């Protein structure tokens, strides 16, 4: 009886063991299948996990921030200051007639007014005028320094801003209710306000130069017949308007007013003839008795324009210099107030010439991260300003100081009175001290 019972017990144990083994195998197969499915998932999903809302947009913004160009760095022993408040590229600048301010405009929809007395300080203060729903490409001060005008990039017209002095010494800026009417059919390349305050000039890249009164009415339309205009400007004396373009000359007109200040007419005054190719740019001297020009023929020229043009007398050529860069790319030009120094800009570089000897005295390479858009001397002639990227850079005009030294030394040899000699010696000493302080005095 015991043997059969033991046999049943063994059979039962065998069955239980077999079932346990089958269960273990099933569990093992399930675990292996889960591991295989888990291993077949993309690694990227495992690493990154679930996407967060807005993460793609954030990455795009980060990428844009990374791609934003850095501010161009430039150093030079003659660099006096760098004005860096603009967040967009600066396209134009203008010194006020009283020498106290510099106006700059950029594609960041602002115009900034800088105090020139801060240029040689560590901090450079500026006051901001916002250009609503547009941006300015050109800017010019009014003769009384109480307003400025800008050319609007999208509006294709002039806008006037009034400057009101505040108690803290700054300015508040207010745009006039109405802009000037649209008249130009091609992009405008320059604007200007006569120092007399009698008229405004605008010039476009076709062959049109318009003369306006201050109320926004067109007084005269000039057809330059130069195939296209590359530059135009008003003379400091306010008598003349000049233009240059595809033809190898600079044309100058007289804007005539009556004794009571009423506009009369615009008549041809004279031409600068001598270049053999298109003229890039030109400039008047402070007294309008000299002019300078630079051409695609690879030369710059200095002219005596103090002539009796009403008697058909032509300007005299005083000096011709070589500037090969002008033959391959557009150039900007600035003439110092005393005409002793000519500044030429091509691409991102600036070159300073002594107009008396026709020699290059200074070169500044890669001044800006973009091509130089504007070039101007301050009213004293001691500083040269340039713009091209988001900064305005100011340089000490050492060639100007050297030219004064040369001129004073020459005049001292011919001085006949003690008072004259004393005055010349004082000016000589001041120029020499300026060069010495800049480490530019030649031994």
Secondary structure, 3 states (H helix, E strand, C coil): CHHHHHHHHHHHHHHHHHHHHHHHHHHHHHHHHHHHHHHCCCHHHHHHCCCCCCHHHHHHHHHHHHHCCCCCCCCCCCEEEEECCCCCCEEEEEECCCCCEEEEEECCCEEEEEEHHHCCCCCCCEEEEECCCCCEEEEEECCCCCEEEEEECCCCCEEEEEEEECCCCCEEEEECCCCCCCCCCCCEEEEEECCCCCCEEEEECCCEEEEECCCCCEEEEEECCCCCEEEEEECCCCCEEEEEECCCEEEEEEEEECCCCCEEEEEEEEEEECCCCCEEEEEECCCCCEEEEEECCCEEEEEECCCCHHHCCCCEEEEEEECHHHHCCCEEEEECCCCCEEEEEECCEEEEEECCCCEEEEEECCCCCCCCCEEEECCCCCEEEEECCCCEEEEECHHHHHHHHHHHHHHHHHCCCHHHHHHHHHHHHHHHHHHHHCCCCCC
